[in-house]
Amino acid sequence: MSFFRRILSSDYRRAIAAEAAGNLDVAAEHYGLAGEREGAVRMHLLRAARAGSRALEIAALRDALHWAGQDEALRQKPAAALGGALLAVLEAEGIGTQRDRERLREAAELLVLGGEHQRAGDALAKIGDHLAAANAFSAGGLVEAMEEALAKDDDGQRRARQEQEAFASYQANLSVGRRDEARADLQRCVAGSANAEYRRLLDTLESRLITAGRVELVIRGRPALVVCAVKRVVLGRDALCDLALRSGGVSRQHAEIEVQADPLRYVLHDLGSRNGTKVAGLPLAGSLPLGAPGTFSLGDECTLEHELISAGATVMAPRALPAPRGAGGPGVPDGDGGALALAMRSDAPPVAARAAVASTAEAAGAEEAAGAAALPRVLRLRVSAGLDRGTVLLVAPEQVAVALACAELGVSITFRNGRPFLAGAGARELRFCGEPLGAVAVQLIRGDKLGIDGVDVDIG
């Protein structure tokens, strides 16, 4: 403003008078009306210095920055002061939300505008925006700080890629039934990221994992089926028992079945129950190996049938006879199927045909019997009397594939380290969590839903 304009401008004279009187608001107003931006900025900076609260200080600094306009020289001081004030507020309150991070970026931009590049870069580094921090350091000529920030940015991008790969692997493993691998993937995500969603997913998955060697299959419209692979199977009223029974007279932990190896035996013990364990109507005083089919009672109201069955026993799909390799005629090959082929020929004598079929069936039956005898024996318990009538418990050692023939399900369950793995065993249609399941074993967890030849099964 020229000398004569200052003398002739009433607003300028009023601004000087107000400044002299200490009335900074009025002085700033009249400096602005007189077109004296420098004076207006100076008054607002003084207002900020005298402000009684952080909010009033920030408001005065925003006014100063506004009146500075596009003049870089005038903008530098109010921008640095405003950026510092905003950063102080964030540091006092904490930076926890996306809105807080946006406010910090605004403060950093103001600090860069005010020439405080080091402070701006350090602030951006606190929220992990190392690339923006490198730009701030670069604008101030801070080469070493810029290189360090760029190195941290590269490391952050590498960890972000690893996080994305781990989460994608988790989703894939979860969908195909590889639950332990999915858990390991989530643990990698939790270790490399502060995202709380990963921790929630990990907690949910861990709460559904089955690791105690017991799985319950809830079959719609049928009694429950329990499969165990533990060294001691506890029977009782307690919900934590391997086979929980609700009948009256059953103690919380009534009896147990000990799975002994070399040779494999299943031995029944009473656990000091009040009403005792009875075999053939007589109290069980010591222990009883469960061999031949029979029954025993827990108290007076709960009776269980027991028998040993082959681990691979199944009623789902009869074994196909060998394809005829023919004998005794043109176009009919020789081999094991010769007798059956003879029976199939229209010109074969009736007696010979019947003898051939009988011989083939007998050989197939003998082969199946020999194969079944070689398989480990599984203990099958069925509640025949009591509130839980019809419930079935299958007990086997680990690493033994137990076919669920007793429930007419064409699948088998194998335990490995206490974890149940399900595979097809004669099922014509098998769906796992809504998707068709091929010739693979899937690890079961609580809440899984299966479809086995049209039968809905939930994993409890």
C-alpha positions as CSV (number, residue, x, y, z in Angstrom):
1,M,0.0,0.0,0.0
2,S,1.4,3.4,-1.0
3,F,2.1,6.1,1.5
4,F,-0.7,8.4,0.3
5,R,-3.2,5.5,0.4
6,R,-2.3,4.7,3.9
7,I,-2.8,8.3,4.9
8,L,-6.2,8.5,3.1
9,S,-7.6,5.1,4.0
10,S,-9.8,5.3,7.0
11,D,-9.8,1.5,7.4
12,Y,-6.0,1.5,7.6
13,R,-6.1,4.3,10.2
14,R,-8.7,2.3,12.2
15,A,-6.6,-0.8,12.0
16,I,-3.6,1.0,13.4
17,A,-5.7,2.4,16.2
18,A,-7.2,-0.9,17.1
19,E,-3.8,-2.6,17.1
20,A,-2.5,0.1,19.4
21,A,-5.5,-0.5,21.7
22,G,-4.8,-4.2,21.7
23,N,-8.1,-5.0,19.9
24,L,-6.7,-7.6,17.5
25,D,-10.0,-8.8,16.0
26,V,-11.0,-5.3,15.0
27,A,-7.4,-4.5,13.7
28,A,-7.4,-7.7,11.6
29,E,-10.8,-6.8,10.2
30,H,-9.8,-3.3,9.1
31,Y,-6.4,-4.4,7.8
32,G,-8.3,-6.7,5.6
33,L,-10.8,-4.0,4.5
34,A,-7.9,-1.8,3.7
35,G,-6.3,-4.5,1.5
36,E,-3.3,-4.8,3.9
37,R,-3.0,-8.7,3.9
38,E,0.3,-8.7,5.7
39,G,-1.2,-6.7,8.6
40,A,-4.3,-9.0,8.7
41,V,-2.1,-12.1,8.8
42,R,0.1,-10.6,11.6
43,M,-3.0,-9.8,13.7
44,H,-4.4,-13.3,13.3
45,L,-1.1,-14.8,14.3
46,L,-1.1,-12.6,17.4
47,R,-4.7,-13.8,18.1
48,A,-3.5,-17.4,17.9
49,A,-0.6,-16.7,20.3
50,R,-3.0,-15.2,22.8
51,A,-5.8,-17.9,22.4
52,G,-7.0,-19.5,25.5
53,S,-7.6,-22.9,24.0
54,R,-6.2,-25.1,21.2
55,A,-9.5,-24.8,19.3
56,L,-9.4,-21.0,19.3
57,E,-5.7,-21.1,18.3
58,I,-6.4,-23.3,15.3
59,A,-9.3,-21.1,14.3
60,A,-7.1,-18.0,14.4
61,L,-4.4,-19.7,12.4
62,R,-6.8,-20.8,9.7
63,D,-7.9,-17.1,9.4
64,A,-4.3,-16.1,9.1
65,L,-3.7,-18.7,6.4
66,H,-6.8,-17.5,4.6
67,W,-5.7,-13.9,4.5
68,A,-2.3,-14.9,3.3
69,G,-3.9,-15.9,0.0
70,Q,-1.4,-17.3,-2.6
71,D,1.5,-15.3,-1.4
72,E,4.1,-18.0,-0.5
73,A,6.0,-15.7,1.8
74,L,2.9,-14.8,3.8
75,R,1.6,-18.4,3.8
76,Q,4.8,-20.0,5.2
77,K,4.5,-18.9,8.9
78,P,0.8,-19.5,9.4
79,A,1.0,-22.8,7.6
80,A,3.8,-24.1,9.8
81,A,2.0,-22.9,12.9
82,L,-1.3,-24.4,11.9
83,G,0.3,-27.7,10.9
84,G,2.1,-27.9,14.2
85,A,-1.1,-27.2,16.2
86,L,-3.1,-29.9,14.3
87,L,-0.3,-32.4,14.8
88,A,-0.1,-31.6,18.6
89,V,-3.9,-32.3,18.9
90,L,-3.5,-35.6,17.1
91,E,-0.5,-36.7,19.2
92,A,-2.5,-35.8,22.4
93,E,-5.7,-37.6,21.3
94,G,-4.1,-40.6,19.5
95,I,-4.3,-41.7,15.9
96,G,-6.7,-44.6,15.7
97,T,-9.1,-44.0,12.8
98,Q,-9.0,-43.3,9.1
99,R,-10.2,-39.8,9.8
100,D,-7.3,-39.2,12.2
101,R,-4.9,-40.3,9.5
102,E,-6.4,-37.9,7.0
103,R,-6.1,-35.1,9.6
104,L,-2.4,-36.0,10.1
105,R,-1.8,-35.8,6.3
106,E,-3.4,-32.4,6.3
107,A,-1.0,-31.3,9.1
108,A,2.0,-32.7,7.2
109,E,1.0,-30.8,4.1
110,L,0.9,-27.6,6.1
111,L,4.2,-28.3,7.7
112,V,5.8,-28.9,4.2
113,L,4.3,-25.6,3.1
114,G,5.8,-24.0,6.2
115,G,9.2,-25.4,5.5
116,E,9.3,-27.9,8.3
117,H,10.0,-31.0,6.1
118,Q,11.7,-33.1,8.8
119,R,8.7,-32.8,11.1
120,A,6.3,-33.5,8.3
121,G,8.1,-36.6,7.2
122,D,8.4,-38.0,10.7
123,A,4.6,-37.5,11.2
124,L,3.8,-39.3,8.0
125,A,6.1,-42.2,9.0
126,K,4.1,-42.7,12.2
127,I,1.1,-43.8,10.1
128,G,3.1,-46.0,7.8
129,D,2.9,-43.7,4.8
130,H,6.6,-43.9,4.0
131,L,6.3,-42.9,0.4
132,A,4.7,-39.6,1.4
133,A,7.3,-39.2,4.1
134,A,10.0,-39.7,1.4
135,N,8.4,-37.0,-0.7
136,A,8.4,-34.6,2.3
137,F,12.1,-35.3,3.0
138,S,12.9,-34.9,-0.7
139,A,11.2,-31.5,-0.8
140,G,13.5,-30.4,2.0
141,G,16.7,-31.9,0.6
142,L,17.0,-34.5,3.4
143,V,18.6,-37.2,1.2
144,E,19.4,-39.8,4.0
145,A,16.0,-39.6,5.5
146,M,14.4,-39.9,2.1
147,E,16.4,-43.1,1.3
148,E,15.5,-44.6,4.7
149,A,11.8,-43.8,4.1
150,L,11.9,-45.4,0.6
151,A,13.5,-48.5,2.0
152,K,10.7,-48.8,4.6
153,D,8.2,-48.3,1.8
154,D,9.7,-51.1,-0.2
155,D,9.6,-53.3,2.9
156,G,6.0,-52.4,3.6
157,Q,4.9,-53.2,0.0
158,R,6.7,-56.6,0.3
159,R,4.9,-57.3,3.5
160,A,1.6,-56.2,2.0
161,R,2.1,-58.7,-0.9
162,Q,2.9,-61.4,1.6
163,E,-0.3,-60.6,3.5
164,Q,-2.4,-60.7,0.4
165,E,-0.9,-64.0,-0.6
166,A,-1.4,-65.5,2.9
167,F,-5.0,-64.4,3.0
168,A,-5.7,-65.8,-0.5
169,S,-4.0,-69.1,0.6
170,Y,-6.3,-69.1,3.7
171,Q,-9.4,-68.7,1.6
172,A,-8.3,-71.5,-0.7
173,N,-7.3,-73.9,2.0
174,L,-10.5,-73.2,4.0
175,S,-12.7,-74.0,1.0
176,V,-11.0,-77.3,0.2
177,G,-11.0,-78.6,3.8
178,R,-7.3,-77.9,4.7
179,R,-8.1,-76.2,8.0
180,D,-4.8,-76.5,9.7
181,E,-3.1,-74.9,6.7
182,A,-5.8,-72.2,6.7
183,R,-5.0,-71.5,10.4
184,A,-1.3,-71.2,9.7
185,D,-2.1,-68.7,6.9
186,L,-4.2,-66.6,9.2
187,Q,-1.4,-66.6,11.8
188,R,0.9,-65.2,9.1
189,C,-1.6,-62.5,8.4
190,V,-2.0,-61.6,12.1
191,A,1.8,-61.5,12.6
192,G,2.3,-59.2,9.6
193,S,-0.7,-56.8,9.9
194,A,-2.5,-54.8,12.5
195,N,-5.9,-55.5,10.8
196,A,-8.2,-56.7,13.6
197,E,-10.3,-58.7,11.1
198,Y,-7.5,-61.2,10.8
199,R,-7.5,-61.8,14.5
200,R,-11.3,-62.2,14.5
201,L,-11.2,-64.8,11.7
202,L,-8.4,-66.6,13.5
203,D,-10.3,-66.7,16.7
204,T,-13.4,-68.0,14.9
205,L,-11.5,-70.7,13.1
206,E,-9.7,-71.9,16.2
207,S,-13.0,-72.1,18.1
208,R,-14.3,-74.4,15.4
209,L,-11.3,-76.7,15.1
210,I,-11.7,-80.2,16.4
211,T,-8.5,-81.5,18.0
212,A,-9.6,-83.8,20.8
213,G,-10.1,-86.9,18.8
214,R,-13.9,-86.8,18.8
215,V,-16.4,-85.7,16.2
216,E,-20.2,-85.8,16.3
217,L,-22.3,-86.2,13.1
218,V,-25.8,-84.8,13.4
219,I,-27.9,-86.6,10.8
220,R,-31.2,-85.1,10.0
221,G,-34.0,-87.3,11.1
222,R,-31.7,-89.9,12.7
223,P,-29.9,-90.5,16.0
224,A,-26.5,-88.9,16.4
225,L,-23.3,-90.7,15.4
226,V,-20.1,-90.1,17.4
227,V,-16.6,-91.2,16.2
228,C,-13.7,-91.3,18.6
229,A,-10.0,-92.0,18.4
230,V,-8.8,-91.4,21.9
231,K,-7.0,-93.7,24.4
232,R,-9.8,-93.4,27.0
233,V,-13.4,-93.0,26.0
234,V,-15.5,-91.6,28.9
235,L,-19.2,-92.4,29.1
236,G,-21.4,-90.3,31.4
237,R,-23.9,-87.6,32.0
238,D,-21.4,-84.7,31.7
239,A,-21.6,-82.8,28.4
240,L,-17.8,-83.1,28.2
241,C,-17.9,-86.9,28.1
242,D,-17.1,-88.6,24.8
243,L,-20.6,-90.1,24.8
244,A,-22.9,-87.9,26.8
245,L,-26.0,-89.8,28.1
246,R,-29.1,-88.3,29.6
247,S,-30.7,-91.3,31.2
248,G,-31.4,-91.3,34.9
249,G,-29.0,-93.2,37.1
250,V,-26.0,-92.3,34.9
251,S,-23.2,-90.6,36.8
252,R,-21.3,-87.6,35.5
253,Q,-18.4,-89.8,34.6
254,H,-19.8,-93.3,34.8
255,A,-17.5,-95.6,32.9
256,E,-14.7,-95.6,30.4
257,I,-13.4,-97.7,27.6
258,E,-9.6,-98.0,27.4
259,V,-8.1,-98.5,24.0
260,Q,-5.1,-100.7,24.3
261,A,-2.5,-101.4,21.6
262,D,-0.4,-104.4,20.7
263,P,-2.7,-106.2,20.6
264,L,-5.6,-103.9,20.0
265,R,-8.3,-104.3,22.7
266,Y,-11.2,-102.3,24.1
267,V,-11.4,-102.7,27.9
268,L,-14.4,-101.5,29.9
269,H,-13.9,-100.0,33.4
270,D,-16.4,-98.5,35.9
271,L,-15.3,-95.1,37.2
272,G,-16.7,-95.5,40.7
273,S,-20.3,-94.6,39.6
274,R,-23.1,-94.6,42.2
275,N,-25.3,-97.1,40.4
276,G,-22.6,-99.2,38.9
277,T,-21.9,-100.7,35.5
278,K,-23.5,-104.1,34.9
279,V,-22.7,-106.9,32.5
280,A,-25.3,-109.6,32.1
281,G,-27.1,-108.2,35.1
282,L,-24.0,-108.4,37.3
283,P,-22.0,-105.5,38.6
284,L,-18.6,-104.9,36.9
285,A,-16.0,-105.1,39.7
286,G,-12.8,-104.8,37.6
287,S,-12.4,-104.5,33.9
288,L,-13.9,-106.3,30.9
289,P,-12.4,-106.6,27.4
290,L,-15.2,-106.1,24.9
291,G,-14.9,-108.8,22.3
292,A,-17.9,-110.9,21.3
293,P,-21.1,-109.0,20.7
294,G,-23.0,-108.3,23.9
295,T,-24.5,-105.6,26.1
296,F,-23.7,-103.7,29.3
297,S,-25.8,-101.2,31.4
298,L,-25.0,-97.9,33.1
299,G,-27.3,-97.8,36.0
300,D,-30.8,-99.2,35.6
301,E,-32.1,-97.3,32.6
302,C,-29.3,-97.1,30.1
303,T,-28.2,-100.1,28.1
304,L,-25.6,-100.2,25.4
305,E,-24.9,-102.9,22.8
306,H,-21.3,-103.5,21.8
307,E,-19.6,-105.4,19.0
308,L,-16.3,-105.3,17.0
309,I,-16.6,-104.6,13.3
310,S,-14.1,-104.2,10.5
311,A,-12.8,-100.7,10.0
312,G,-13.6,-100.9,6.3
313,A,-17.1,-102.6,6.7
314,T,-19.6,-100.9,4.4
315,V,-23.1,-101.5,3.1
316,M,-23.1,-98.7,0.7
317,A,-21.9,-100.2,-2.6
318,P,-21.4,-103.9,-3.3
319,R,-18.0,-104.7,-4.7
320,A,-18.1,-105.1,-8.5
321,L,-17.2,-108.6,-9.7
322,P,-14.1,-108.8,-11.9
323,A,-14.8,-108.0,-15.6
324,P,-15.0,-111.2,-17.5
325,R,-11.8,-112.1,-19.3
326,G,-13.6,-115.1,-20.8
327,A,-12.9,-118.8,-21.3
328,G,-14.2,-121.3,-23.8
329,G,-15.4,-119.3,-26.7
330,P,-14.5,-117.0,-29.5
331,G,-14.1,-113.3,-28.4
332,V,-14.1,-114.3,-24.7
333,P,-10.7,-113.8,-23.1
334,D,-9.1,-116.3,-20.7
335,G,-8.4,-115.4,-17.1
336,D,-10.0,-115.1,-13.7
337,G,-13.4,-114.2,-15.2
338,G,-13.6,-117.3,-17.3
339,A,-16.1,-119.1,-15.1
340,L,-18.4,-116.1,-15.0
341,A,-18.1,-115.6,-18.7
342,L,-19.1,-119.2,-19.2
343,A,-22.2,-118.6,-17.1
344,M,-23.1,-115.6,-19.2
345,R,-22.9,-117.5,-22.5
346,S,-26.3,-118.5,-23.8
347,D,-25.1,-121.9,-24.9
348,A,-23.7,-122.9,-21.5
349,P,-25.4,-125.8,-19.8
350,P,-27.6,-124.6,-16.9
351,V,-25.8,-126.7,-14.3
352,A,-22.4,-125.4,-15.4
353,A,-23.7,-121.9,-15.4
354,R,-25.0,-122.2,-11.8
355,A,-21.7,-123.8,-10.7
356,A,-19.7,-121.1,-12.3
357,V,-21.6,-118.3,-10.7
358,A,-21.5,-120.0,-7.3
359,S,-17.7,-120.5,-7.6
360,T,-17.1,-116.9,-8.6
361,A,-19.3,-115.5,-5.8
362,E,-17.6,-117.8,-3.3
363,A,-14.2,-116.7,-4.4
364,A,-15.2,-113.0,-4.2
365,G,-16.7,-113.6,-0.7
366,A,-13.5,-115.3,0.5
367,E,-11.4,-112.4,-0.8
368,E,-13.6,-109.8,0.9
369,A,-13.5,-111.8,4.2
370,A,-9.7,-112.1,4.0
371,G,-9.4,-108.3,3.4
372,A,-11.8,-107.5,6.3
373,A,-9.9,-109.7,8.6
374,A,-6.7,-107.9,7.9
375,L,-8.3,-104.5,8.8
376,P,-8.2,-103.1,12.4
377,R,-11.3,-103.8,14.4
378,V,-13.5,-100.9,15.4
379,L,-15.7,-100.9,18.6
380,R,-19.3,-100.1,17.9
381,L,-21.6,-99.0,20.7
382,R,-25.3,-98.5,20.3
383,V,-27.6,-97.1,23.0
384,S,-30.4,-99.7,23.0
385,A,-32.3,-98.4,26.0
386,G,-32.6,-94.9,27.5
387,L,-33.2,-91.4,26.5
388,D,-30.5,-91.5,23.9
389,R,-31.7,-94.7,22.2
390,G,-30.2,-95.2,18.8
391,T,-27.1,-93.1,19.3
392,V,-24.0,-94.8,18.0
393,L,-20.4,-94.5,19.1
394,L,-17.5,-95.8,17.0
395,V,-14.1,-96.1,18.6
396,A,-10.9,-96.8,16.8
397,P,-7.2,-96.0,17.0
398,E,-5.8,-93.0,15.2
399,Q,-4.8,-93.4,11.5
400,V,-7.6,-96.0,11.0
401,A,-10.2,-95.1,8.3
402,V,-13.6,-95.9,9.9
403,A,-16.3,-96.5,7.4
404,L,-19.7,-95.2,8.6
405,A,-21.7,-98.1,7.4
406,C,-23.8,-98.2,10.5
407,A,-25.4,-94.9,9.6
408,E,-25.7,-95.9,5.9
409,L,-23.2,-93.2,4.9
410,G,-20.7,-93.9,2.2
411,V,-17.9,-92.0,3.8
412,S,-15.0,-92.8,6.2
413,I,-13.4,-90.8,9.0
414,T,-9.7,-90.9,9.9
415,F,-8.2,-89.1,12.9
416,R,-4.7,-87.6,12.6
417,N,-3.3,-85.9,15.7
418,G,-6.9,-85.6,17.1
419,R,-8.2,-84.1,13.9
420,P,-11.0,-85.8,11.9
421,F,-10.6,-86.2,8.1
422,L,-13.5,-87.3,6.0
423,A,-13.2,-89.1,2.6
424,G,-15.6,-90.8,0.3
425,A,-16.1,-94.6,0.8
426,G,-18.8,-95.6,-1.7
427,A,-21.0,-92.5,-1.7
428,R,-22.4,-91.8,-5.1
429,E,-22.8,-88.1,-4.4
430,L,-20.8,-86.2,-1.8
431,R,-21.0,-82.5,-1.2
432,F,-18.8,-80.5,1.2
433,C,-20.0,-77.1,2.3
434,G,-22.3,-77.0,-0.8
435,E,-19.6,-78.0,-3.3
436,P,-19.0,-81.4,-4.8
437,L,-16.2,-83.3,-3.1
438,G,-13.7,-85.3,-5.2
439,A,-11.3,-88.1,-4.2
440,V,-9.7,-86.1,-1.4
441,A,-9.8,-86.1,2.4
442,V,-11.1,-82.9,4.1
443,Q,-10.5,-81.9,7.7
444,L,-13.8,-81.5,9.5
445,I,-14.5,-78.6,11.8
446,R,-17.6,-77.6,13.8
447,G,-20.4,-76.2,11.7
448,D,-19.4,-78.0,8.5
449,K,-22.4,-79.2,6.4
450,L,-22.3,-82.3,4.3
451,G,-24.5,-83.9,1.7
452,I,-24.1,-87.6,1.4
453,D,-26.3,-89.2,-1.2
454,G,-29.0,-86.7,-0.4
455,V,-28.7,-87.1,3.4
456,D,-27.9,-83.8,5.2
457,V,-25.2,-84.1,7.9
458,D,-24.0,-81.4,10.2
459,I,-20.7,-81.5,12.2
460,G,-21.5,-80.8,15.8
